[in-house]
Amino acid sequence: MAFAYRGGVLCAEQVSLEDIAQRFGTPCYVYSRAAMERAYREYADELVGRSSLVCYSVKANSNLAVLSVMARLGAGFDIVSGGELARVIAAGGDPAKVVFSGVGKTEDEIRRALLAGVLSINVESEQELARVDSIAGSLGKRAPVALRVNPDVDAKTHPYISTGLKQNKFGIAYADAERLYRQAALLPNIRITGVGFHIGSLMTDSAPLVAATQRIVALVERLEQAGIVLAHIDLGGGMGIRYKDETPVPIAAFVRGALDALEWRKEKILLAPGRSIVGNAGVLLTKVEYVKPGESKNFVVVDAAMNDLIRPALYDAWHEVRQVREMESGAAAGVYDIVGPVCESADFLARERKLSVRPGSLLAVMSAGAYSMVMSSNYNTRPRAAEVMASGASASLIRERETVNQLFATERLLP
């Protein structure tokens, strides 16, 4: 296991979280390299024998060290901004394995992607298609393009992370896709490479992915009849993880279900997992500052806050919280809300948890490897936390803790 107790102390692989807190301070994010590699290989192993590419979804966790681990495994990358492209290149990723998704690509981002030589630009609107054609022409290039098609399939997940329905901003309507492909085929600076879709995050059942794949296959068959041949089919990501009591089907079931729906098709298969690779490979390590009993609620005030982990405040998301030391001497046992120092009533990491803690105790907020650091902020002028990677018996600092001076270094006083 990536995080397990050894001698009564919670460890990341073989490294005590107490030692990590002493060396690097709190709050900090701690990741397990082995857990990330293991999750990636689950996808890669299921695709053996099929032309395929696992494109890690950079938005889940974009630390350069994490991207470097993925690149060394042979991963491609799914990006949604020019900044993410720059990160991938800085980490040693191959631009020729990059798929550029996202609804609002700027002219500069498209230009940089074409100059870098990305595998595909996932076009999400008719206007974007025209923009890509124009920019490619100005560069003397033919842009590799796939349309991100909205299959109108309900992923049955939180509405904020559902992306495949008619009312969502993402992708091209399924009913418009064939017409737009025909239009793209006539554009002088466009090279059609594939088709893609992504129906949402935190899927625990493979059925929506299978249904979406079947709809896309029907579209691909119609395109073939029109003389438009595709090189790849991008199935997106969105596979869920266990946060509390969810029972997501194994990664193998997601992949096999989609492959069964593809049947005999020979196009290269792309997958874009993110959370399912890094989510349970990370924790947010935090220290108890105060134990605050109240008339109707008891609170544990920690040094991490909603600016470090916004998912509970944003989605009412549940994260397991573990004591780093199983038995804490001099601790006050009770049921507590775990809150931070940010000046908002929504600043909580967990509610009504049974703990035995005292000031100075360490807590690990589990399943914080995805959508934690990448969504963090400097609200209340709080420096963002450090990031640490555990690998076997060693732990390395992979992002320094910000300083307050860094937060206003680019600001200027009025004369």
N, C-alpha and C positions, 0 to 999 in steps of 0.2 A: 504494500500500500504506500501511496505517496506520503500520507500523513498518518502516523500511528504512534502510540505511546510506547516508550522504551524506558523502563525503570520508573514509571509514573510520570514521565515528562513527554509532552507531545513533540514529535520530531518531524522535520521535513527530510524525507529519505533517512539518512543516518545522522542528521545534524539537529541538535536540540534547538527548539525555538527560543528557549531561554538564552542560549549562547548567541543566537542571531540578534535578539533584542539587545543584549549587552554590547555586541560589536557594532551594530548599525543603528540602534535606537528604534523608537516607535513613534508614530505608527509606521509600518512598512508592509509592503506586499512581498510575500515569499512564494516562489514557484518551484515546482519539482520538474527538472529536465526529463527525468525518466518517464514521468506520467505523460508529458507532452509527446514524447517519442512513441510511447506505447499506443496512445490514442491515434496518432497519425498512421502508424503501421496497421491498425485495424482497418482503416479505409484502404490503404495501399494493398494489403493482402487480399481483400475481397475483390480487387480489380485486376489481379494477376491474370494474364492471358488475354486481356482486353486492352485495346488502345485507349489509354486513359491518362488523366492528370488530376491529382488532388491539389486544388488551389486554396491554400489556407486563407481564410477571411481576415485580412489585416485589421479591420475595425474592432475585432474582439480583443486583441491585445497586440499593440504595435511596437513594443519595446524591441530595440535592435537585436538584443541577444536572443529573444524569442524568434524573431524573423530569421536570424542566422541559424538557429537550430533547425527550423523548417527547411531553409535553403540547403543545408548539408544533407538532409534526408531526401532531397530531390524534389521538393514541393514546388508547385507554382503558387501564385498569389492572386487573390481577388481583392481589388482596391476600389475605393470610392472617392479618391481625391488625388490631386497632384502631390500633396504632402505625403500621402501614403506611398506613392510611386517613388518619391525621393528616399523614403525610409527603406523600401525594399532594395533599391540599388545600393544604398549605403551599407546595408547588411549583407551584401554579396548575393542577392537574389538576381535571377536572370530575367530581364525585361521581356524576353521572348516567351516567358511562361506566365506573363501577367495578363489578367482580364480586368479591364477598366469598366466598372459598373457605376451607377449613380445617376440621379435625374437632373442634376444641375451643373454639368461639366462646363467650365468656362472655356473661352477661346484659347487662353494660355495653357490650360490643362490639356486640352486636346492636342495642341501643337507639341507640347512636351512629350506626350504619350506617343505620338507618331514619330518624333525624332528619336525616342528611346527604342522604338521597335517592339511595341507590345504585341502580344498574341492576338488580342481582339479588343475592340471598343464595343461595349454593350450599349447600343443606342436605345433610348427610352422614349423618344418622341419624334414626330415627323420633322419638327423644326431642328432638332438636334442632328438628324440625318443630313439635312441640308447644310448645317454648319460644318459637320465633319467633312462632307464632300468639298466645300469651299476651301477649308483650311488645307486639306490634303492636296488640292489643286495648286494652292499657293506654294506648297513645299515640293511640288513635282513628285508626289507620292500617290499611291493607291491605298486608301485606309482599309485595314482589315476590320470588318464590321459584323457583329451579330445583333439581331434584334432581341431585346429582353421583352418577352411576350407575357402578358398577364393572363394566366389561364382561367381566372375567376373560380379558383378552388379554395375553399375555406380550410386553413391550416388548423383551425380550432385552438387558437392560442390567444394570448392577451391582445386586445384590439390595437394597442400601441405598437406591437411588433408583428402584426399581420400585414402582409405585403402583397398578397395575390388575389385580392378581391376587386370588383369593379370600382368600388369607392376609394381604393387606395391610390396614392399618387404615383406608384411605381409602374413602369413598364408600358407596353403598347397593348391596347385592347385586343383580345383574341380575334374579335370580328374584323379588326382592321389590319391584322398582321399580314395576310396573304397579299392584300393590295399594296402594302408598304414594301414588301419584299420585291414585288414586281417593279415598283418604282425604283428601289435601290439598285436593281439589276441594270437599269438604264443609265445610272449616274456614272460619269466617266472616271471619277476618282475614288470609287467605292469598290472594294473586293469583298463580296459576301463570304463569310467564313463559317457562320453557324447560327444557332438559336439558343436562347437561354431563358430561364425563369427562376424565380425564387418566391415561394408562397408565404414565408413567415418563419419566425424563430420559435424555439422551445417546443418543437413538435415531439410528442411522445409516442405517436402512432404513425406507422409508415403508410397507412391508407391514403391520406391526402397527397403525399408525394407520388404514390403510384398513380392516383387519379390524374394528377397534373401531368405526369410523364405520358400517360395514354393520350391526353388531349394534344400534347406537343407532337407526339408521333403521328397523329392524324394530320396535323398541319404539315409536318415534314413530307409526308406522302403526297399531299396535294402540291407542295412546292416542287417535288420531283417531277410530277406530271406536267408542271409548267416549265420544266427545264432548269430549275434552280436547285443545284446540288450543294449540300452543306458538308463541311469538313468536321464539325463537332456539334455536340448537344450538351449544353451546360445545365445540369440539374440543380444548381444552387446548393444551398446548405440548409441550416435551420434545425438540425437534429438536436433534440433536447438533452439535458442532463438531469440528474437527481439533485434537487435542492433540499427537499423535505421528504415527502412520501410518494413522489411521482414514480412511476414505473415505466420509463421509456424503453421501447424495444431496443435490443442490441443494435449497434452500428451495422452489423452484418445483415440484419433484417431490412434496414433501410436500403442498403446497397443492393441486396438480392432482389428486393421487391421492384426497385427501379429497373434493374437489369432485365428482370422477367418482362416488365412492361415494354422494354425496348426490343425484345425478341431478337430477330436476326439482324437488326440494324448494325452497320459497320462503321458509323461515324465515331470519332474519338469522343469518349465520355469524360466530361469535366464535372467535378464536385467541388463545392466551396464551403467546407465546414470551418467553423471558428470556435464557438462556445464548446462544442463537444470535444475539441482537442485541448483547449486550455482552461476551461471553466473549473473543473475539479482538480486542476493541477496547481491551484493557487489559493492562498489564504491572505486575509488582512490581519496582521498581528498588531495588537493594541494593548495599552496598559491602563489599568484602573487608576483614576485620579481620586475619586471620592465614592463612597457608598452612602447614599442619601435616602434614609427611610422617610416615608411620608404617610399621611393619614389614609389616603386611598390608593397610593401607588408607591412602590419602592424603586429607586433608581440606582443604577451603576453608571457613573459618569466616567467615560474613557477619553483617551487623547485622540482617537479617530472620530470622524464625524461624517455627516452627509456629503460633505465635499470630497471625501475619500471613497465613499460607497453610497451612491445616490439611488441605487435600485430599490431599497426599502421605501424611501420617500416617494420615488417616482412611480413605481409599479405596485407598491405594497408587497414587495417581494420578500420571501422568507429565506433567511440564511441560517444554517445551523451555527451555533456558537459553542466552542469547546474551551474549557479551562486548560491552559497550557500545563499546569501542574494539577494532577488529578485530586490530590489531597493537599489543601492549602491550610497550613497552621494559622490559628488566630483569625480564621475567616468567618464572615457572617453569612449563614445559610439563609436563603429566602428566594422569593420570586421577584424578579427585577425586570424593568425596562432598561435596555442598554442604550444610553444616549451620549451625544457628544457635546462639545462646547459651543457649537454654532448657534447663533441667536435666532433660531426658528423652532417652532413647536414640532415641525416635521423632521427635526434632526434626531432620528433614531436609527439604530442598526438592527435592533431586535426588541420584541416585546414579550413580557411574561415568560421569562426563562428562569429555570431553577439553577441557581449558582451558589457556590460557597466561595466568596471572594473578600478581599480586603484591599485598601489602597496599596498599589504596587503589584497586584496580581496581573498576570498576563492572560489575555483572551485571544483566541484565534477565530475569526469570522470565516467560515468555510466557504468553498465554492466561489472564491473571489478572483479567480484567474482570468475571467472574461468580463468585459464591460464594467470594470472597476477603475483602474488607473486611467484608462482611456476616456472615461466620462468624468474624471475628477476635475475640480476647479480650485480657484484661489479665493473663494468667498470668505468674507471676514478677514481678508489678507492672511490666509493660512497657506504656508508653503506646502507644495505637494510632497507626498511621502516618498521615501526611498523604495527601490525595488531590488530584490535579492533573488539569486538563482541557486538552488541546492542541487548538487550533482554528487551522488554517493555520499562520501564523508566530508565533502567540502561545500562551502557556500561563498558565492562571489557577489559583490555589489555590482549591479548592472544598470543602476541609475542612482545618481547622488540625490540626496534630499535637497530640495530647493532652499534657498535662504530668503529672508524677508527683503534684503537689499536687491536681490535679483527680480523681485516682483515689481519694483518701481524703477528699475534701472533704465527703462526706455521712456519713462515719463519726464515731462519738462515743466518747470515752474514758469509762471507768467513773468515777463519783465516788469 
